[in-house]
Amino acid sequence: MEDIKIILMDILNRLDKIEEQLNKMNTIQEEVKKSTLNMDNHIEFINDIYDNVKKPLSYVSNKINNYMDYSSKLRELD
């Protein structure tokens, strides 16, 4: 009978340790979840900015490229 009590106490101790580890893991998981949400919000913000800047930036880039092509053609004529 005493052996069974010892075994049960050991099992209960192990369960307590497992429960502690599980609680720590849950805490870490909640922190990761919050961090992920913050990163998602940041990515959304950056995408919104990019969408607003994309067209004007493309316009300027195309104008510069056209000018460079024109300048190159003029040099070839000289």
N, C-alpha and C positions, 0 to 999 in steps of 0.2 A: 504493500500500500504506500509506503514511504517513497518507493521508487517512482510510482505514478505521480505523486505530488511533485517530486523533483523534475520529472519530465514535463509536467504541466506548467510549472513555474518557468522552466527554460523556454517552453513554447510561448508563454505570455511575454517574457522578456524580449524574445525575438519579434513577436508581433508589435510590441511597443517601439522597438527600433525601426521596424518597417514603417510603422505609422509616422514616426518622426521624419524618416527619409521622404515619405510620400508628401508630408506637409511642406518640407523644404522644396521638393520638386514642384509642387503646386504654386508656391510663392515665386519661384524662378519663372515658371510658365506664365504667371500673371504679369511679371515684369517684362518678359519677352513680348507678350501680347500688347502691352502698352507701347513698348518701343516700336513694334511693327506698325501699330496704328499711327504713331507719329511719323514714321518713315513713309507710310502710305499717303498721309496728308502732305508731306513735303514733296513727294513725287507728283502728286496732283497739282500742287502749286507750280512746280517747275514746268509741267506740261501745259498748264494754262498760260504761263508767261511765254513759252515757246510758240504756242499757237498764235499769240498776239504779235509776236515779233517776226515770225516766219515770213509772212508776205512782204512786209517792208524790206526786210533783209534780202530776200530774193530779188526784189526790184533793184535795189542798190547794187547787188552783186552782178546782176545781168547788165546793168548800165556800165559798170566798170569793165566787165568782160567785152562788151561791145566796143567801148572806147579803146581797149587794148588791142583788139582785132583791127580796128580802124587805123590806129597808130602804126601797127605792124605793116599793114598794107601800104601806108604812106611811105614808110622807110624803104619798102621794096621798090617803090616807084622811083625813088631818088637814085 
